[in-house]
């Protein structure tokens, strides 16, 4: 990501285009868990919750839904 200075003097991030990834919640949690350090496991649900609150996650199907 590139940073630029705004008029307020604070750095602002120029966002990249979003990449859509289709996965299961289990695989998402496992991927986050694989990237954190030992002893930081408490961060996994916080990261997932943050992703949900900021709209980075979109639930498209219920696993037990009748098709």
C-alpha positions in Angstrom: 0.0 0.0 0.0 1.1 3.5 -0.6 0.8 6.3 1.9 0.3 9.9 1.3 0.1 12.9 3.6 -3.2 14.6 3.9 -3.8 18.2 4.8 -4.2 17.2 8.5 -0.6 15.9 8.6 -1.8 12.4 9.4 -0.8 9.6 7.0 -3.6 8.2 4.9 -3.6 4.8 3.2 -4.6 4.5 -0.4 -6.5 1.3 -0.5 -6.0 -1.4 -3.1 -8.9 -3.0 -5.0 -10.5 -5.7 -2.9 -9.8 -9.3 -3.7 -12.8 -11.7 -3.2 -12.0 -15.0 -1.6 -14.6 -17.6 -1.1 -13.8 -19.9 1.9 -15.3 -21.4 5.0 -15.3 -19.7 8.4 -13.2 -22.7 9.7 -10.5 -22.1 7.0 -10.5 -18.4 7.7 -10.0 -18.9 11.4 -7.3 -21.5 10.7 -5.4 -19.1 8.3 -5.5 -16.3 10.9 -4.3 -18.7 13.6 -1.5 -19.9 11.4 -0.2 -16.4 11.0 -0.1 -15.2 14.7 2.6 -15.8 17.2 2.5 -18.3 20.0 0.6 -16.9 22.9 -1.5 -14.5 20.8 -4.3 -17.0 20.2 -6.7 -14.6 22.0 -6.4 -12.3 19.0 -8.1 -14.7 16.5 -11.7 -14.0 17.5 -10.9 -10.3 17.8 -9.6 -10.2 14.2 -12.6 -12.1 12.9 -15.0 -9.8 14.9 -13.2 -6.8 13.5 -13.6 -8.2 9.9 -17.3 -8.7 10.5 -17.9 -5.2 12.0 -16.0 -3.5 9.1 -17.8 -5.4 6.4 -14.8 -7.4 5.2 -16.7 -10.6 5.6 -19.9 -11.4 3.7 -21.9 -14.5 4.6 -23.3 -16.0 1.4 -24.7 -19.3 2.5 -25.6 -21.3 5.5 -23.8 -24.7 5.6 -27.0 -26.6 6.4 -29.2 -24.7 3.9 -31.5 -26.7 1.8 -30.8 -26.3 -1.9 
